[in-house]
Amino acid sequence: MNTKNFFLAPLIASLLFCSIHNNSYASEDNNKAAKNEISSYIISESYSNILPVKLLLKDDWKQAPAEDASIGFTQNEIGVKAYWQNFTFGIAHRLDYFVYTNSDTAEAFYLERTDQPLTTQDSYKLSLKLHHQRSNGFRFGYKWQYESFSTEVNIGYWDVTATRESHINGEVFGEENNNITGTAQLSEFYSDKNFLKRDKFDRWDIDGYGVTVDVSALWQINNKLNLALHIKDLYSKYRMKNLGYSEGNVDTEGTFINSLGGQSYLPLYRGKETSDNYQFELPEHINLIAHYQEDSFSSETLDINYVARYKRQGTVNFYYAGVQLDFDTATLSLMLDLENLSPQVQYKNQWFNIIFAIDELDIEKAKQFTLGMAVNYSFN
């Protein structure tokens, strides 16, 4: 069974511009009055423990996948957000890809793509969940400000223009002559770009809608310590009616004699194609950031903060530590992902915000890559 398309689609969009408008890790002053501001931003965060991101993008499987391969994702958003007093309003386009798998599936795909027989082990347990959604929408919110605490809630409404959720489970075996035998169960909802390469039918409803809730809070505990919490998609529910749906089995019961006189196997698909209602949720994207001001190194023109950050995206936990340098008119943050050893640099001032992070200086080996920008304009 050819597994060529198993991992390609979910990570195709991973190279990226990224902004951190909603994930600003710099501390804020809760005592100031609400400001009027408009911001345009572009945000993307991608990660893979399967294979370096660039190799996945190029479909160039010349490197074996990691033994603990399990997840790859890219989450992207571009939009405009406005603050007017304590109210917020924004319009955005977002694209989310997630793939969940296991080491057997990744290994089988690598061997098949490099024309090697699947004989490194007795069998390969296939397990794959692929989810993709693309939508346009708007958010409306309100920010409550108190003496040492502020919180903001944004409710989003999304018009889904494309979606897909695919599941593959089964077991395959390899032979020395490069034949692949086995069975697999397939089920997927889709608006297009499905495993079976089905064309869209007029009866399929490729549009749907979704509702999301985002929450953020900032707590100034004392003169030295503050905590910031940002949760994107704390609640999410997307619904679609009459979406394309396929369900069936792939097996290698069919055999034939190839041009070399040997026996080969012809994968056969037996199943149904219809339409059905479909709903899905997106995983929460959590950021918890703590700032501690260090007075011994501070001066009239510079404040130094120690920063610790916890992030959860998809099913992956990330832990960061670093320093933040607050100058008169700008902020520079230097952070390190402690597990993936990915350094992150962020610079922001009144007008713009830039971030860059990568786990390897050699882009060919990078499994974590972030780059982005936001531009802000304040008005009375």
C-alpha positions, -999 to +999 in steps of 0.1 A: +000+000+000+015+034-010+017+057+019+030+087+000+002+111+010+001+102+047+023+131+060+026+155+031-006+175+034-006+184+071+029+200+070+029+216+035+022+250+048+048+251+076+073+276+062+061+307+074+057+341+086+048+344+122+037+372+145+030+372+181+003+399+184-018+376+206+012+360+223+032+390+234+056+378+260+067+413+272+052+426+304+025+452+304+015+480+327-019+474+341-023+509+356-023+527+323-056+538+307-071+517+279-055+526+246-069+529+211-048+509+187-050+490+154-026+462+146-020+441+115-003+408+122+007+375+107+013+345+129+025+309+124+040+283+146+052+249+133+067+219+149+075+183+139+091+154+158+088+133+126+113+148+102+130+182+097+104+207+085+121+216+052+125+179+042+088+174+048+080+205+027+101+193-002+088+158+001+125+148+003+126+117+026+163+111+025+166+111+063+151+085+085+123+097+108+128+100+145+122+068+165+096+087+187+078+102+157+043+111+168+031+147+158+035+175+134+015+207+132+014+242+117-010+269+129-012+301+109-032+333+111-032+366+094-054+395+103-062+429+117-072+437+153-084+470+168-087+482+204-111+510+211-111+518+248-118+484+264-134+468+233-116+447+207-126+437+172-106+418+146-109+400+113-086+371+104-079+342+081-066+310+098-051+277+086-046+248+110-029+214+101-024+186+126-010+151+120-008+124+147+010+092+140+034+066+153+070+055+146+058+024+126+038+045+101+066+071+097+092+043+092+070+026+066+065+059+047+103+066+047+112+032+034+085+033+007+096+068-004+132+058-007+124+025-026+136+003+003+118-029+012+097-029+044+118-056+060+134-037+090+108-054+113+081-081+111+052-058+106+042-021+107+012-010+128-004+019+109-020+047+129-027+081+115-050+110+122-048+140+100-068+172+105-069+203+084-092+234+084-091+267+067-115+295+077-122+333+076-138+350+106-139+378+131-135+382+168-152+405+192-140+410+228-138+431+259-110+439+283-116+444+320-089+464+338-083+466+376-055+480+397-032+450+394-052+426+372-067+427+337-085+401+316-097+399+281-122+376+264-126+373+227-154+354+209-148+344+173-171+333+145-155+315+116-167+306+081-150+273+072-139+272+035-121+238+036-117+210+060-106+174+062-102+147+089-087+114+079-080+082+100-059+053+088-054+022+110-041-012+100-010-034+096+013-040+066+041-064+059+071-061+036+089-086+014+124-086+000+111-080-036+096-047-023+060-060-023+038-046+005+010-066+018-016-060+045-049-043+054-059-009+066-092+008+075-098+043+061-124+069+072-124+105+063-145+136+061-134+161+035-143+191+014-115+182-010-079+168-012-088+134+003-069+102+002-091+087-026-086+119-047-124+123-051-137+153-069-161+176-052-198+170-058-225+198-058-243+180-029-213+184-006-215+215+017-179+227+017-189+256+039-194+254+076-192+276+107-173+276+139-173+294+173-142+300+194-134+316+227-100+331+236-090+343+271-061+362+283-051+377+317-023+396+333-017+398+371+008+422+386+016+402+418+040+428+432+067+453+420+089+425+408+067+397+396+038+394+371+021+365+354+005+365+319-019+338+306-031+335+270-054+306+259-064+305+223-093+282+214-102+276+250-135+267+235-140+257+199-168+240+180-170+238+143-200+223+125-206+213+089-235+196+072-236+173+042-198+170+040-181+144+018-175+111+037-157+079+027-153+047+048-138+014+037-109-011+038-077-014+018-063-049+014-039-068-009-060-098-017-056-092-054-025-107-070-010-107-104+022-118-122+045-088-129+067-083-159+096-101-142+075-132-137+071-127-099+039-124-079+028-089-070-001-076-050-027-051-061-042-030-033-079-030-034-103-005-018-138-015-008-160+009+009-186+036+005-187+073-004-215+094+008-221+126+028-227+132+065-227+158+091-194+166+107-181+186+137-147+191+151-128+210+178-093+225+178-068+219+207-062+247+231-031+268+225-018+278+260+009+303+270+018+310+306+045+336+311+062+348+343+084+379+346+106+387+375+124+420+376+161+419+387+170+452+404+207+446+409+214+449+372+188+476+364+195+512+357+176+544+348+175+534+311+173+496+314+152+471+334+162+434+333+135+407+338+140+369+342+113+352+321+099+316+323+073+304+299+052+273+295+034+266+262+011+238+251+002+234+215-014+203+200-004+177+225+031+190+229+045+208+260+072+234+255+093+250+283+113+282+279+136+303+301+154+336+294+158+373+300+139+404+289+157+437+285+134+467+288+148+499+273+132+533+273+114+528+239+120+491+231+121+456+245+145+427+236+138+392+248+162+362+246+146+328+253+156+292+250+133+262+246+148+239+272+139+206+257+144+213+220+172+237+225+156+262+202+167+298+208+141+326+204+148+363+198+120+389+200+122+427+195+093+451+200+087+488+203+057+510+199+053+504+162+063+468+155+070+434+170+094+408+154+102+373+166+125+346+153+131+311+166+148+279+153+162+248+168+191+243+143+212+269+125+211+245+095+176+250+081+178+215+066+178+200+101+153+223+118+122+207+133+110+239+150+108+272+131+091+305+139+093+338+122+069+367+123+059+403+126+031+426+138+027+464+130+008+486+154-006+521+152-020+540+182-045+568+179-066+591+202 
